[in-house]
Amino acid sequence: MIRVAPHRDAALPGDVRVVRVDLDFAVPLSDPLFDVLSDGERDEAARFHRAVDALRFAAARAVLRRELGAALGAAPAALRFLRSDRGRPALDAGGPPPLDFNVAHGGGHALVAWSPLRRVGVDVEPVRADWDWRPLSRLVLGPEDARFAAAEDASPLFFDVWTAKEALLKADGRGIAGGLDGFSVLSGDADRPRVAGATVLAADLRRFEARWLRGIPGHAACLAWSSGPGLA
């Protein structure tokens, strides 16, 4: 069974909602959960080579539709989506979008976040202790990140950095094409990433706040949101 539960954190803005999806890879794509998917989403799921990847995608989209439909008082299957020129998804409402949302999936989980008042970005990744991340360190870690991640067993910190940067760049709208090493997020605070750096990118990203979402076993996750109201 695929389980969906709200992530509760008093430190998040009251208008920001996050749900966690616990995946069950034995659930078939014929399950009623997926009845709300569009033909295009079904086709996209079918293009994945691995069944687990197809289910991750389909479950995240189905839960997104159901949660946004409930928030808007709309039929989930009737929601339409578009993408920005940078590939960021948004509601196709025929005018200004009524809310902003973001989706991530990785390992055994997916996250769906949304807000009617501000931009949001989210990421979740499985923490793979046996994976050597160090060859990627110069492409991912900023100067402050590298300083804090200098410990012998820094794998959890690396995935904290990765998810925080993904969430911030997704909230901003440029995605990881914006460059992961152009800013730092580690500051010694175990709960909140802090954007640091002298680059233009770092200056842009300071309009966002973020928080790591703890409590997902074997995974790192982070949510980012714009400090002030505004969906643009």
Secondary structure, DSSP 4 states (H G I P E B T S, - for coil): --EEEE---TTS-TT-EEEEEE--TTS-TTSGGGGG--HHHHHHHHT-SSHHHHHHHHHHHHHHHHHHHHHHTS-GGG--EEE-TT--EEE--SSS-S-EEEEEEETTEEEEEEESSB-EEEEEEE--TTS--GGGHHHH--HHHHHHTTSSS-HHHHHHHHHHHHHHHHHHTSGGGG-STTSB--SS-SS----B-SSHHHHHHTTEEEEE----TTEEEEEEEESSSB--
